[in-house]
Amino acid sequence: MGTRPSGLGRLGRYGAVGILTNVTLYLLFLLLVRLGLPPVPVSGLCYLLGVTMSYLLNRRWTFVSQASHRQDLPRFLAAYGVGLAVTLLSMTVLLIWTGPALAQFLTIGISAAAIYATLHVLKFGQT
């Protein structure tokens, strides 16, 4: 699978995966909101769509996991469950002060930090 990065290397890879995934999903969010769908459910939908892509890329490239899917997947889903709660709460609160586009942009960063911290605490990708 490759050399397991640590510290800043892993954080950089996590950031690259996040940028790729989130730019794609942000554009989808803007499109769906422009088509008239409500922003909070659309934000949740985009989040869920990104989970599969993020799991595969982060497991293989960011964390270079050699653990089984049986071990990794529950940890990943727990971290992304925390992230989903943070996403929905952030969107709901931020929509009080700003429009959907900026609220979603800020929510992406807030959620990414929460997810990365949770993955670290849960020792995702470690046997």
C-alpha positions as CSV (number, residue, x, y, z in Angstrom):
1,M,0.0,0.0,0.0
2,G,2.9,2.4,0.5
3,T,4.7,4.1,3.3
4,R,2.5,5.2,6.2
5,P,2.8,9.0,6.5
6,S,2.7,10.6,9.9
7,G,2.2,14.1,11.3
8,L,2.1,16.8,8.8
9,G,2.3,14.4,5.8
10,R,-0.9,12.7,6.9
11,L,-2.6,16.0,7.6
12,G,-1.5,17.3,4.1
13,R,-3.0,14.2,2.5
14,Y,-6.1,14.5,4.5
15,G,-6.4,18.1,3.3
16,A,-5.9,17.1,-0.3
17,V,-8.6,14.4,-0.1
18,G,-10.8,16.9,1.6
19,I,-10.3,19.6,-1.0
20,L,-11.0,17.1,-3.9
21,T,-14.1,15.7,-2.2
22,N,-15.5,19.0,-0.9
23,V,-15.0,21.1,-4.1
24,T,-17.0,18.4,-5.9
25,L,-19.7,18.3,-3.3
26,Y,-19.8,22.1,-2.8
27,L,-20.5,22.5,-6.5
28,L,-23.3,19.9,-6.2
29,F,-24.7,21.7,-3.2
30,L,-24.8,25.0,-5.0
31,L,-26.5,23.3,-8.0
32,L,-29.2,21.6,-5.9
33,V,-29.9,24.7,-3.8
34,R,-30.1,26.7,-7.1
35,L,-32.7,24.2,-8.3
36,G,-34.8,25.0,-5.2
37,L,-34.0,22.3,-2.8
38,P,-33.7,23.3,0.9
39,P,-30.1,23.9,2.1
40,V,-29.9,21.9,5.3
41,P,-31.1,18.6,3.9
42,V,-29.0,19.2,0.8
43,S,-26.0,19.8,3.0
44,G,-26.7,16.4,4.8
45,L,-27.1,14.6,1.4
46,C,-23.8,16.0,0.1
47,Y,-22.1,15.0,3.3
48,L,-23.3,11.4,3.0
49,L,-22.3,11.2,-0.7
50,G,-18.8,12.2,0.3
51,V,-18.4,9.6,2.9
52,T,-17.7,6.7,0.5
53,M,-15.2,8.6,-1.5
54,S,-13.5,9.9,1.6
55,Y,-13.3,6.5,3.2
56,L,-11.7,4.9,0.2
57,L,-9.2,7.7,-0.4
58,N,-8.3,8.3,3.2
59,R,-8.0,4.7,4.1
60,R,-5.8,3.8,1.2
61,W,-3.7,7.0,0.7
62,T,-3.9,9.3,3.8
63,F,-3.7,6.7,6.6
64,V,-2.2,3.8,4.4
65,S,-4.3,1.4,6.6
66,Q,-3.4,-2.2,6.8
67,A,-6.2,-2.9,9.2
68,S,-9.2,-4.8,7.9
69,H,-12.4,-3.1,6.7
70,R,-14.1,-4.7,9.7
71,Q,-11.8,-2.8,12.0
72,D,-11.6,0.5,10.0
73,L,-15.1,1.0,8.8
74,P,-16.8,1.3,12.3
75,R,-14.1,3.8,13.4
76,F,-14.5,5.8,10.2
77,L,-18.3,5.8,10.4
78,A,-18.2,6.9,14.0
79,A,-15.9,9.8,13.1
80,Y,-18.2,10.7,10.2
81,G,-21.2,10.4,12.4
82,V,-19.7,13.1,14.6
83,G,-19.0,15.1,11.5
84,L,-22.5,14.8,10.3
85,A,-23.9,16.1,13.5
86,V,-21.4,19.0,13.4
87,T,-22.3,19.6,9.7
88,L,-26.1,19.9,10.4
89,L,-25.6,21.9,13.6
90,S,-23.1,24.3,11.9
91,M,-25.4,24.8,8.9
92,T,-28.4,25.5,11.1
93,V,-26.6,28.0,13.2
94,L,-24.6,29.7,10.4
95,L,-27.8,30.2,8.3
96,I,-28.9,32.6,11.0
97,W,-26.1,35.0,10.1
98,T,-25.3,34.2,6.5
99,G,-26.6,32.8,3.2
100,P,-26.4,29.1,2.3
101,A,-23.2,29.3,0.1
102,L,-21.0,30.9,2.8
103,A,-22.6,28.7,5.6
104,Q,-21.8,25.6,3.6
105,F,-18.2,26.8,2.9
106,L,-17.6,27.4,6.6
107,T,-19.3,24.2,7.6
108,I,-16.9,22.2,5.5
109,G,-13.9,23.4,7.4
110,I,-15.6,23.0,10.8
111,S,-16.7,19.5,10.0
112,A,-13.3,18.5,8.6
113,A,-11.5,19.5,11.8
114,A,-14.0,17.6,13.9
115,I,-13.7,14.5,11.7
116,Y,-9.9,14.5,11.6
117,A,-9.7,14.9,15.4
118,T,-12.1,12.0,15.9
119,L,-10.2,9.8,13.4
120,H,-7.1,10.5,15.4
121,V,-8.7,9.7,18.8
122,L,-10.3,6.5,17.4
123,K,-6.9,5.5,15.9
124,F,-8.4,5.0,12.4
125,G,-6.1,2.9,10.1
126,Q,-4.1,1.4,13.0
127,T,-4.2,-2.2,13.9
